Amino acid sequence: MKNIVLLSDTHGYWDERITAYLEEADELWHGGDIGELHLEALVPKHVHVRAVYGNIDDEKMRHRYPEYQHFHLEGLKFTLVHIAGMPPRYAKGVKAVLKREQPDWLVCGHSHICRVQKDADLGLLYVNPGAAGRKGFHRVRTLMRFRLDAGKVSNMQVIELGLRAAPTPELLEG
């Protein structure tokens, strides 16, 4: 059994509540646009990190993390990539990778849209946790957590971390 925290698009921002959720996690999966290597130091030592680079990540980040990760865990196969598009319209080259790898899940980021959707054509579950950072067009910062146990998923939750931008005095007065 593994407890997973899934996030994406932090863009260099780390909400301290993420660390609190990681206390009970075995793994952190990051769907790219990490933004800063120093964020890795904020992850508790007991948590295994799986991450991919995103389009805003620099060369240091691209050396540290791959474009794609393919892995097996608790009887399921996963593909993790930053830019994937979404079913049925995947980003260029992604559908070919999915046909070759045949994952049970496609985990991605980039869109800043929290979404879980079955792709019946490819026989996989599409999972995007939305965006946990403060940059982008999303209104609410989100992450996901769930438990994997012998091929079964349970306790899947979308966790809202608050508004993308903290209210400014002008917004409070208006």
N, CA and C atoms as an extended XYZ file, in Angstrom:
522
Properties=species:S:1:pos:R:3:atomname:S:1:resname:S:1:resid:I:1 pbc="F F F"
N         0.839       -1.179        0.000 N   MET     1
C         0.000        0.000        0.000 CA  MET     1
C         0.887        1.246        0.000 C   MET     1
N         0.516        2.209       -0.849 N   LYS     2
C         1.252        3.472       -0.955 CA  LYS     2
C         0.276        4.648       -0.904 C   LYS     2
N         0.630        5.646       -0.125 N   ASN     3
C        -0.113        6.902       -0.075 CA  ASN     3
C         0.607        7.907       -0.957 C   ASN     3
N        -0.121        8.479       -1.902 N   ILE     4
C         0.458        9.356       -2.916 CA  ILE     4
C        -0.105       10.766       -2.777 C   ILE     4
N         0.764       11.763       -2.892 N   VAL     5
C         0.353       13.154       -3.068 CA  VAL     5
C         0.778       13.537       -4.477 C   VAL     5
N        -0.148       14.094       -5.231 N   LEU     6
C         0.085       14.465       -6.619 CA  LEU     6
C        -0.146       15.958       -6.784 C   LEU     6
N         0.849       16.639       -7.341 N   LEU     7
C         0.682       18.065       -7.626 CA  LEU     7
C         1.415       18.418       -8.898 C   LEU     7
N         1.167       19.629       -9.369 N   SER     8
C         1.796       20.107      -10.582 CA  SER     8
C         1.808       21.627      -10.562 C   SER     8
N         2.607       22.180      -11.445 N   ASP     9
C         2.615       23.616      -11.704 CA  ASP     9
C         2.758       24.456      -10.434 C   ASP     9
N         3.784       24.142       -9.660 N   THR    10
C         4.087       24.949       -8.479 CA  THR    10
C         4.775       26.252       -8.873 C   THR    10
N         5.469       26.275      -10.000 N   HIS    11
C         6.106       27.488      -10.512 CA  HIS    11
C         6.959       28.181       -9.451 C   HIS    11
N         7.672       27.380       -8.644 N   GLY    12
C         8.570       27.936       -7.638 CA  GLY    12
C         7.907       28.289       -6.323 C   GLY    12
N         6.606       28.087       -6.192 N   TYR    13
C         5.880       28.417       -4.967 CA  TYR    13
C         5.567       27.148       -4.190 C   TYR    13
N         5.759       27.177       -2.891 N   TRP    14
C         5.473       26.019       -2.044 CA  TRP    14
C         4.591       26.447       -0.891 C   TRP    14
N         3.376       25.974       -0.855 N   ASP    15
C         2.456       26.229        0.248 CA  ASP    15
C         2.843       25.289        1.384 C   ASP    15
N         2.981       25.797        2.590 N   GLU    16
C         3.409       24.964        3.723 CA  GLU    16
C         2.438       23.819        4.003 C   GLU    16
N         1.192       23.943        3.570 N   ARG    17
C         0.230       22.850        3.762 CA  ARG    17
C         0.596       21.624        2.925 C   ARG    17
N         1.324       21.827        1.824 N   ILE    18
C         1.780       20.677        1.036 CA  ILE    18
C         2.659       19.795        1.905 C   ILE    18
N         3.572       20.399        2.640 N   THR    19
C         4.454       19.640        3.530 CA  THR    19
C         3.640       18.861        4.559 C   THR    19
N         2.601       19.460        5.096 N   ALA    20
C         1.754       18.773        6.072 CA  ALA    20
C         1.087       17.543        5.443 C   ALA    20
N         0.598       17.662        4.209 N   TYR    21
C        -0.014       16.510        3.539 CA  TYR    21
C         1.022       15.424        3.251 C   TYR    21
N         2.261       15.827        3.037 N   LEU    22
C         3.313       14.854        2.741 CA  LEU    22
C         3.738       14.041        3.972 C   LEU    22
N         3.417       14.504        5.156 N   GLU    23
C         3.787       13.761        6.368 CA  GLU    23
C         3.214       12.351        6.359 C   GLU    23
N         2.032       12.184        5.771 N   GLU    24
C         1.376       10.868        5.717 CA  GLU    24
C         1.595       10.159        4.383 C   GLU    24
N         2.395       10.750        3.498 N   ALA    25
C         2.587       10.200        2.156 CA  ALA    25
C         3.835        9.325        2.078 C   ALA    25
N         3.779        8.385        1.143 N   ASP    26
C         4.954        7.575        0.797 CA  ASP    26
C         5.661        8.173       -0.409 C   ASP    26
N         4.873        8.767       -1.326 N   GLU    27
C         5.447        9.322       -2.545 CA  GLU    27
C         4.794       10.650       -2.889 C   GLU    27
N         5.582       11.506       -3.531 N   LEU    28
C         5.112       12.747       -4.132 CA  LEU    28
C         5.353       12.632       -5.625 C   LEU    28
N         4.307       12.843       -6.399 N   TRP    29
C         4.436       12.893       -7.849 CA  TRP    29
C         4.206       14.335       -8.267 C   TRP    29
N         5.143       14.874       -9.043 N   HIS    30
C         5.032       16.262       -9.502 CA  HIS    30
C         4.960       16.253      -11.025 C   HIS    30
N         3.880       16.815      -11.570 N   GLY    31
C         3.626       16.810      -13.004 CA  GLY    31
C         4.276       17.952      -13.765 C   GLY    31
N         5.367       18.510      -13.263 N   GLY    32
C         6.136       19.484      -14.018 CA  GLY    32
C         5.812       20.935      -13.727 C   GLY    32
N         6.642       21.814      -14.297 N   ASP    33
C         6.664       23.238      -13.961 CA  ASP    33
C         6.913       23.409      -12.463 C   ASP    33
N         7.966       22.748      -12.022 N   ILE    34
C         8.378       22.815      -10.622 CA  ILE    34
C         8.853       24.231      -10.304 C   ILE    34
N         9.706       24.760      -11.149 N   GLY    35
C        10.118       26.144      -11.036 CA  GLY    35
C        11.416       26.396      -10.306 C   GLY    35
N        11.673       25.678       -9.236 N   GLU    36
C        12.879       25.906       -8.429 CA  GLU    36
C        13.361       24.587       -7.836 C   GLU    36
N        14.646       24.294       -7.981 N   LEU    37
C        15.201       23.074       -7.396 CA  LEU    37
C        15.124       23.066       -5.874 C   LEU    37
N        15.147       24.238       -5.252 N   HIS    38
C        15.127       24.283       -3.789 CA  HIS    38
C        13.841       23.702       -3.197 C   HIS    38
N        12.791       23.566       -3.980 N   LEU    39
C        11.549       22.998       -3.463 CA  LEU    39
C        11.742       21.563       -3.005 C   LEU    39
N        12.665       20.860       -3.647 N   GLU    40
C        12.938       19.472       -3.278 CA  GLU    40
C        13.354       19.350       -1.807 C   GLU    40
N        14.057       20.356       -1.297 N   ALA    41
C        14.507       20.340        0.100 CA  ALA    41
C        13.343       20.464        1.080 C   ALA    41
N        12.182       20.897        0.622 N   LEU    42
C        11.018       21.054        1.485 CA  LEU    42
C        10.216       19.764        1.637 C   LEU    42
N        10.555       18.763        0.847 N   VAL    43
C         9.864       17.473        0.900 CA  VAL    43
C        10.465       16.657        2.041 C   VAL    43
N         9.630       16.123        2.944 N   PRO    44
C        10.156       15.289        4.032 CA  PRO    44
C        11.012       14.138        3.492 C   PRO    44
N        12.056       13.791        4.218 N   LYS    45
C        13.040       12.794        3.764 CA  LYS    45
C        12.442       11.420        3.486 C   LYS    45
N        11.364       11.052        4.163 N   HIS    46
C        10.782        9.714        3.975 CA  HIS    46
C         9.970        9.599        2.685 C   HIS    46
N         9.745       10.700        1.982 N   VAL    47
C         8.881       10.714        0.796 CA  VAL    47
C         9.715       10.541       -0.467 C   VAL    47
N         9.366        9.537       -1.259 N   HIS    48
C        10.013        9.300       -2.550 CA  HIS    48
C         9.402       10.252       -3.575 C   HIS    48
N        10.241       10.964       -4.325 N   VAL    49
C         9.762       11.943       -5.311 CA  VAL    49
C         9.896       11.375       -6.715 C   VAL    49
N         8.818       11.494       -7.469 N   ARG    50
C         8.814       11.198       -8.902 CA  ARG    50
C         8.350       12.490       -9.572 C   ARG    50
N         9.145       12.998      -10.492 N   ALA    51
C         8.800       14.274      -11.120 CA  ALA    51
C         9.290       14.299      -12.557 C   ALA    51
N         8.683       15.183      -13.338 N   VAL    52
C         9.108       15.456      -14.698 CA  VAL    52
C         9.282       16.962      -14.830 C   VAL    52
N        10.099       17.364      -15.794 N   TYR    53
C        10.248       18.804      -16.016 CA  TYR    53
C         9.076       19.322      -16.844 C   TYR    53
N         8.829       20.618      -16.696 N   GLY    54
C         7.787       21.276      -17.465 CA  GLY    54
C         8.369       22.340      -18.369 C   GLY    54
N         7.512       22.999      -19.117 N   ASN    55
C         7.975       23.968      -20.107 CA  ASN    55
C         8.625       25.205      -19.489 C   ASN    55
N         8.378       25.529      -18.220 N   ILE    56
C         9.028       26.693      -17.605 CA  ILE    56
C        10.315       26.307      -16.873 C   ILE    56
N        10.578       25.022      -16.759 N   ASP    57
C        11.746       24.570      -16.000 CA  ASP    57
C        13.027       24.754      -16.804 C   ASP    57
N        14.077       25.209      -16.121 N   ASP    58
C        15.352       25.533      -16.768 CA  ASP    58
C        16.205       24.284      -17.003 C   ASP    58
N        17.407       24.497      -17.526 N   GLU    59
C        18.304       23.382      -17.856 CA  GLU    59
C        18.687       22.556      -16.630 C   GLU    59
N        18.893       23.194      -15.492 N   LYS    60
C        19.204       22.440      -14.263 CA  LYS    60
C        18.083       21.469      -13.940 C   LYS    60
N        16.851       21.939      -14.055 N   MET    61
C        15.696       21.096      -13.772 CA  MET    61
C        15.589       19.977      -14.813 C   MET    61
N        15.910       20.298      -16.068 N   ARG    62
C        15.812       19.296      -17.127 CA  ARG    62
C        16.904       18.237      -17.001 C   ARG    62
N        18.015       18.583      -16.349 N   HIS    63
C        19.036       17.584      -16.050 CA  HIS    63
C        18.618       16.693      -14.884 C   HIS    63
N        17.895       17.262      -13.962 N   ARG    64
C        17.481       16.541      -12.743 CA  ARG    64
C        16.307       15.601      -13.008 C   ARG    64
N        15.364       16.053      -13.848 N   TYR    65
C        14.149       15.279      -14.094 CA  TYR    65
C        13.960       15.028      -15.583 C   TYR    65
N        13.356       13.880      -15.939 N   PRO    66
C        13.124       13.576      -17.362 CA  PRO    66
C        11.842       14.232      -17.885 C   PRO    66
N        11.650       14.137      -19.188 N   GLU    67
C        10.401       14.607      -19.796 CA  GLU    67
C         9.250       13.655      -19.459 C   GLU    67
N         9.535       12.363      -19.510 N   TYR    68
C         8.555       11.312      -19.202 CA  TYR    68
C         9.099       10.429      -18.094 C   TYR    68
N         8.213        9.918      -17.273 N   GLN    69
C         8.541        8.816      -16.365 CA  GLN    69
C         7.494        7.734      -16.585 C   GLN    69
N         7.969        6.511      -16.707 N   HIS    70
C         7.092        5.343      -16.815 CA  HIS    70
C         7.475        4.427      -15.664 C   HIS    70
N         6.496        4.013      -14.873 N   PHE    71
C         6.824        3.176      -13.725 CA  PHE    71
C         5.626        2.320      -13.324 C   PHE    71
N         5.942        1.247      -12.619 N   HIS    72
C         4.927        0.358      -12.052 CA  HIS    72
C         4.900        0.570      -10.541 C   HIS    72
N         3.708        0.549       -9.990 N   LEU    73
C         3.560        0.673       -8.545 CA  LEU    73
C         2.245        0.023       -8.140 C   LEU    73
N         2.309       -0.845       -7.162 N   GLU    74
C         1.114       -1.496       -6.616 CA  GLU    74
C         0.237       -2.123       -7.703 C   GLU    74
N         0.882       -2.757       -8.681 N   GLY    75
C         0.152       -3.488       -9.711 CA  GLY    75
C        -0.397       -2.657      -10.857 C   GLY    75
N        -0.063       -1.370      -10.909 N   LEU    76
C        -0.514       -0.503      -11.996 CA  LEU    76
C         0.686        0.121      -12.692 C   LEU    76
N         0.497        0.479      -13.960 N   LYS    77
C         1.550        1.148      -14.722 CA  LYS    77
C         1.152        2.604      -14.943 C   LYS    77
N         2.116        3.506      -14.728 N   PHE    78
C         1.884        4.937      -14.808 CA  PHE    78
C         2.823        5.583      -15.817 C   PHE    78
N         2.310        6.591      -16.510 N   THR    79
C         3.124        7.482      -17.324 CA  THR    79
C         2.909        8.882      -16.777 C   THR    79
N         4.013        9.561      -16.501 N   LEU    80
C         3.998       10.923      -15.970 CA  LEU    80
C         4.703       11.827      -16.975 C   LEU    80
N         4.025       12.912      -17.392 N   VAL    81
C         4.569       13.878      -18.353 CA  VAL    81
C         3.908       15.220      -18.065 C   VAL    81
N         4.582       16.306      -18.371 N   HIS    82
C         3.990       17.612      -18.093 CA  HIS    82
C         2.898       17.971      -19.097 C   HIS    82
N         3.255       18.082      -20.363 N   ILE    83
C         2.287       18.492      -21.392 CA  ILE    83
C         1.742       17.247      -22.078 C   ILE    83
N         0.464       16.983      -21.866 N   ALA    84
C        -0.150       15.792      -22.443 CA  ALA    84
C        -1.367       16.104      -23.298 C   ALA    84
N        -1.930       17.310      -23.174 N   GLY    85
C        -3.233       17.540      -23.767 CA  GLY    85
C        -4.249       16.840      -22.899 C   GLY    85
N        -5.375       16.446      -23.482 N   MET    86
C        -6.353       15.661      -22.730 CA  MET    86
C        -7.173       14.827      -23.701 C   MET    86
N        -7.755       13.743      -23.198 N   PRO    87
C        -8.511       12.869      -24.078 CA  PRO    87
C        -9.638       13.612      -24.786 C   PRO    87
N        -9.853       13.343      -26.042 N   PRO    88
C        -9.096       12.481      -26.954 CA  PRO    88
C        -7.998       13.238      -27.700 C   PRO    88
N        -7.813       14.523      -27.399 N   ARG    89
C        -6.841       15.346      -28.124 CA  ARG    89
C        -5.571       15.507      -27.311 C   ARG    89
N        -4.654       14.612      -27.543 N   TYR    90
C        -3.382       14.649      -26.835 CA  TYR    90
C        -2.386       15.549      -27.561 C   TYR    90
N        -1.412       16.042      -26.827 N   ALA    91
C        -0.344       16.852      -27.408 CA  ALA    91
C         0.455       16.000      -28.397 C   ALA    91
N         1.138       16.672      -29.286 N   LYS    92
C         1.908       15.998      -30.329 CA  LYS    92
C         2.864       14.962      -29.724 C   LYS    92
N         2.783       13.751      -30.219 N   GLY    93
C         3.671       12.671      -29.811 CA  GLY    93
C         3.210       11.892      -28.591 C   GLY    93
N         2.303       12.436      -27.810 N   VAL    94
C         1.894       11.780      -26.564 CA  VAL    94
C         1.105       10.506      -26.842 C   VAL    94
N         0.207       10.549      -27.786 N   LYS    95
C        -0.619        9.363      -28.066 CA  LYS    95
C         0.247        8.174      -28.495 C   LYS    95
N         1.278        8.436      -29.279 N   ALA    96
C         2.187        7.360      -29.700 CA  ALA    96
C         2.906        6.753      -28.499 C   ALA    96
N         3.327        7.592      -27.567 N   VAL    97
C         3.983        7.102      -26.348 CA  VAL    97
C         3.000        6.259      -25.541 C   VAL    97
N         1.775        6.730      -25.414 N   LEU    98
C         0.773        5.984      -24.646 CA  LEU    98
C         0.449        4.639      -25.287 C   LEU    98
N         0.381        4.600      -26.615 N   LYS    99
C         0.131        3.326      -27.300 CA  LYS    99
C         1.290        2.361      -27.096 C   LYS    99
N         2.514        2.890      -27.118 N   ARG   100
C         3.696        2.049      -26.919 CA  ARG   100
C         3.799        1.553      -25.472 C   ARG   100
N         3.616        2.445      -24.510 N   GLU   101
C         3.808        2.116      -23.090 CA  GLU   101
C         2.605        1.421      -22.455 C   GLU   101
N         1.412        1.694      -22.949 N   GLN   102
C         0.157        1.136      -22.453 CA  GLN   102
C         0.002        1.268      -20.938 C   GLN   102
N         0.066        2.510      -20.423 N   PRO   103
C        -0.114        2.690      -18.978 CA  PRO   103
C        -1.582        2.546      -18.573 C   PRO   103
N        -1.778        2.273      -17.296 N   ASP   104
C        -3.122        2.289      -16.727 CA  ASP   104
C        -3.562        3.720      -16.436 C   ASP   104
N        -2.571        4.572      -16.103 N   TRP   105
C        -2.825        5.976      -15.794 CA  TRP   105
C        -1.887        6.852      -16.597 C   TRP   105
N        -2.398        7.989      -17.050 N   LEU   106
C        -1.584        9.084      -17.571 CA  LEU   106
C        -1.722       10.223      -16.569 C   LEU   106
N        -0.597       10.634      -15.988 N   VAL   107
C        -0.580       11.717      -15.003 CA  VAL   107
C         0.169       12.884      -15.626 C   VAL   107
N        -0.440       14.081      -15.577 N   CYS   108
C         0.167       15.231      -16.238 CA  CYS   108
C        -0.147       16.518      -15.488 C   CYS   108
N         0.310       17.610      -16.059 N   GLY   109
C         0.045       18.943      -15.533 CA  GLY   109
C        -0.231       19.870      -16.688 C   GLY   109
N         0.339       21.056      -16.627 N   HIS   110
C         0.362       22.074      -17.679 CA  HIS   110
C        -0.933       22.852      -17.851 C   HIS   110
N        -2.082       22.219      -17.884 N   SER   111
C        -3.333       22.925      -18.192 CA  SER   111
C        -3.842       23.765      -17.021 C   SER   111
N        -3.381       23.475      -15.816 N   HIS   112
C        -3.863       24.112      -14.579 CA  HIS   112
C        -5.330       23.765      -14.314 C   HIS   112
N        -5.832       22.742      -14.979 N   ILE   113
C        -7.219       22.315      -14.813 CA  ILE   113
C        -7.234       20.951      -14.129 C   ILE   113
N        -7.805       20.902      -12.937 N   CYS   114
C        -7.916       19.640      -12.199 CA  CYS   114
C        -8.965       18.771      -12.897 C   CYS   114
N        -8.522       17.555      -13.271 N   ARG   115
C        -9.425       16.712      -14.059 CA  ARG   115
C        -9.020       15.244      -13.922 C   ARG   115
N       -10.015       14.391      -13.755 N   VAL   116
C        -9.836       12.947      -13.791 CA  VAL   116
C       -10.855       12.428      -14.787 C   VAL   116
N       -10.363       11.698      -15.791 N   GLN   117
C       -11.237       11.264      -16.878 CA  GLN   117
C       -10.772        9.921      -17.415 C   GLN   117
N       -11.700        9.058      -17.687 N   LYS   118
C       -11.397        7.771      -18.303 CA  LYS   118
C       -11.256        7.968      -19.810 C   LYS   118
N       -10.182        7.429      -20.385 N   ASP   119
C       -10.014        7.394      -21.834 CA  ASP   119
C       -10.263        5.947      -22.256 C   ASP   119
N       -11.477        5.678      -22.687 N   ALA   120
C       -11.864        4.314      -23.048 CA  ALA   120
C       -11.098        3.825      -24.272 C   ALA   120
N       -10.776        4.730      -25.207 N   ASP   121
C       -10.059        4.332      -26.418 CA  ASP   121
C        -8.677        3.763      -26.095 C   ASP   121
N        -7.975        4.387      -25.162 N   LEU   122
C        -6.636        3.914      -24.801 CA  LEU   122
C        -6.634        3.062      -23.540 C   LEU   122
N        -7.774        2.937      -22.900 N   GLY   123
C        -7.882        2.094      -21.712 CA  GLY   123
C        -7.077        2.610      -20.536 C   GLY   123
N        -7.126        3.925      -20.321 N   LEU   124
C        -6.356        4.496      -19.217 CA  LEU   124
C        -7.161        5.549      -18.489 C   LEU   124
N        -6.660        5.917      -17.326 N   LEU   125
C        -7.241        6.996      -16.551 CA  LEU   125
C        -6.343        8.210      -16.701 C   LEU   125
N        -6.915        9.326      -17.127 N   TYR   126
C        -6.213       10.596      -17.285 CA  TYR   126
C        -6.366       11.364      -15.969 C   TYR   126
N        -5.230       11.784      -15.374 N   VAL   127
C        -5.277       12.478      -14.091 CA  VAL   127
C        -4.406       13.729      -14.162 C   VAL   127
N        -5.020       14.876      -13.896 N   ASN   128
C        -4.299       16.149      -13.817 CA  ASN   128
C        -4.723       16.811      -12.502 C   ASN   128
N        -3.770       17.084      -11.596 N   PRO   129
C        -4.138       17.632      -10.289 CA  PRO   129
C        -4.413       19.132      -10.285 C   PRO   129
N        -4.364       19.784      -11.435 N   GLY   130
C        -4.514       21.238      -11.463 CA  GLY   130
C        -3.180       21.895      -11.148 C   GLY   130
N        -3.213       23.062      -10.548 N   ALA   131
C        -1.985       23.810      -10.256 CA  ALA   131
C        -1.918       24.156       -8.774 C   ALA   131
N        -0.752       23.919       -8.175 N   ALA   132
C        -0.552       24.227       -6.753 CA  ALA   132
C         0.156       25.563       -6.550 C   ALA   132
N         0.613       26.181       -7.629 N   GLY   133
C         1.344       27.441       -7.528 CA  GLY   133
C         0.462       28.658       -7.693 C   GLY   133
N         1.102       29.808       -7.683 N   ARG   134
C         0.380       31.085       -7.746 CA  ARG   134
C         0.404       31.714       -9.139 C   ARG   134
N         1.123       31.128      -10.094 N   LYS   135
C         1.190       31.690      -11.441 CA  LYS   135
C         0.270       30.916      -12.366 C   LYS   135
N        -0.456       31.634      -13.210 N   GLY   136
C        -1.359       30.993      -14.157 CA  GLY   136
C        -2.740       31.592      -14.070 C   GLY   136
N        -3.663       31.000      -14.801 N   PHE   137
C        -5.013       31.535      -14.888 CA  PHE   137
C        -5.990       30.867      -13.934 C   PHE   137
N        -5.592       29.778      -13.276 N   HIS   138
C        -6.504       29.067      -12.377 CA  HIS   138
C        -6.908       29.976      -11.213 C   HIS   138
N        -8.076       29.728      -10.673 N   ARG   139
C        -8.547       30.535       -9.541 CA  ARG   139
C        -8.151       29.909       -8.208 C   ARG   139
N        -8.232       28.595       -8.119 N   VAL   140
C        -7.976       27.888       -6.864 CA  VAL   140
C        -6.788       26.946       -7.045 C   VAL   140
N        -5.865       26.973       -6.095 N   ARG   141
C        -4.708       26.079       -6.108 CA  ARG   141
C        -5.145       24.716       -5.559 C   ARG   141
N        -4.738       23.643       -6.271 N   THR   142
C        -5.184       22.297       -5.892 CA  THR   142
C        -4.027       21.301       -5.917 C   THR   142
N        -4.245       20.226       -5.187 N   LEU   143
C        -3.421       19.025       -5.277 CA  LEU   143
C        -4.358       17.848       -5.087 C   LEU   143
N        -3.847       16.652       -5.314 N   MET   144
C        -4.646       15.446       -5.115 CA  MET   144
C        -3.882       14.505       -4.200 C   MET   144
N        -4.627       13.667       -3.502 N   ARG   145
C        -3.998       12.576       -2.759 CA  ARG   145
C        -4.892       11.353       -2.883 C   ARG   145
N        -4.249       10.181       -2.790 N   PHE   146
C        -4.975        8.925       -2.924 CA  PHE   146
C        -4.095        7.799       -2.411 C   PHE   146
N        -4.707        6.636       -2.292 N   ARG   147
C        -4.007        5.437       -1.834 CA  ARG   147
C        -4.041        4.399       -2.949 C   ARG   147
N        -2.901        3.754       -3.177 N   LEU   148
C        -2.800        2.630       -4.110 CA  LEU   148
C        -2.548        1.376       -3.300 C   LEU   148
N        -3.301        0.320       -3.610 N   ASP   149
C        -3.119       -0.935       -2.891 CA  ASP   149
C        -3.491       -2.089       -3.818 C   ASP   149
N        -2.485       -2.821       -4.262 N   ALA   150
C        -2.679       -4.014       -5.082 CA  ALA   150
C        -3.620       -3.762       -6.265 C   ALA   150
N        -3.320       -2.719       -7.042 N   GLY   151
C        -4.086       -2.428       -8.244 CA  GLY   151
C        -5.370       -1.661       -8.021 C   GLY   151
N        -5.663       -1.319       -6.793 N   LYS   152
C        -6.888       -0.576       -6.467 CA  LYS   152
C        -6.535        0.830       -5.975 C   LYS   152
N        -7.376        1.776       -6.337 N   VAL   153
C        -7.229        3.168       -5.905 CA  VAL   153
C        -8.340        3.460       -4.910 C   VAL   153
N        -7.985        4.115       -3.806 N   SER   154
C        -9.003        4.495       -2.830 CA  SER   154
C        -8.676        5.854       -2.237 C   SER   154
N        -9.661        6.410       -1.586 N   ASN   155
C        -9.525        7.689       -0.876 CA  ASN   155
C        -8.991        8.813       -1.759 C   ASN   155
N        -9.363        8.840       -3.035 N   MET   156
C        -8.902        9.916       -3.901 CA  MET   156
C        -9.618       11.206       -3.524 C   MET   156
N        -8.816       12.248       -3.299 N   GLN   157
C        -9.353       13.546       -2.907 CA  GLN   157
C        -8.680       14.653       -3.699 C   GLN   157
N        -9.449       15.663       -4.040 N   VAL   158
C        -8.903       16.917       -4.536 CA  VAL   158
C        -8.882       17.852       -3.337 C   VAL   158
N        -7.726       18.425       -3.068 N   ILE   159
C        -7.570       19.321       -1.927 CA  ILE   159
C        -7.346       20.734       -2.441 C   ILE   159
N        -8.179       21.642       -1.993 N   GLU   160
C        -8.041       23.041       -2.369 CA  GLU   160
C        -7.130       23.734       -1.362 C   GLU   160
N        -6.113       24.410       -1.886 N   LEU   161
C        -5.134       25.110       -1.051 CA  LEU   161
C        -5.436       26.596       -0.911 C   LEU   161
N        -6.493       27.058       -1.537 N   GLY   162
C        -6.849       28.468       -1.460 CA  GLY   162
C        -6.770       29.127       -2.819 C   GLY   162
N        -7.070       30.414       -2.827 N   LEU   163
C        -7.055       31.164       -4.073 CA  LEU   163
C        -5.642       31.282       -4.623 C   LEU   163
N        -5.558       31.374       -5.946 N   ARG   164
C        -4.264       31.500       -6.617 CA  ARG   164
C        -3.496       32.699       -6.091 C   ARG   164
N        -4.158       33.825       -6.019 N   ALA   165
C        -3.508       35.048       -5.551 CA  ALA   165
C        -4.135       35.468       -4.227 C   ALA   165
N        -3.272       35.811       -3.288 N   ALA   166
C        -3.786       36.308       -2.014 CA  ALA   166
C        -4.493       37.636       -2.256 C   ALA   166
N        -5.596       37.881       -1.566 N   PRO   167
C        -6.306       39.154       -1.769 CA  PRO   167
C        -5.418       40.344       -1.428 C   PRO   167
N        -5.498       41.348       -2.258 N   THR   168
C        -4.767       42.583       -2.003 CA  THR   168
C        -5.713       43.582       -1.350 C   THR   168
N        -5.208       44.632       -0.699 N   PRO   169
C        -6.096       45.631       -0.084 CA  PRO   169
C        -7.079       46.220       -1.085 C   PRO   169
N        -6.653       46.402       -2.340 N   GLU   170
C        -7.559       46.970       -3.347 CA  GLU   170
C        -8.758       46.030       -3.582 C   GLU   170
N        -8.488       44.719       -3.598 N   LEU   171
C        -9.580       43.782       -3.826 CA  LEU   171
C       -10.500       43.725       -2.616 C   LEU   171
N        -9.953       43.813       -1.427 N   LEU   172
C       -10.772       43.764       -0.226 CA  LEU   172
C       -11.672       44.996       -0.101 C   LEU   172
N       -11.181       46.134       -0.552 N   GLU   173
C       -11.963       47.367       -0.465 CA  GLU   173
C       -13.017       47.458       -1.543 C   GLU   173
N       -12.747       46.833       -2.707 N   GLY   174
C       -13.627       46.965       -3.870 CA  GLY   174
C       -14.863       46.198       -3.712 C   GLY   174
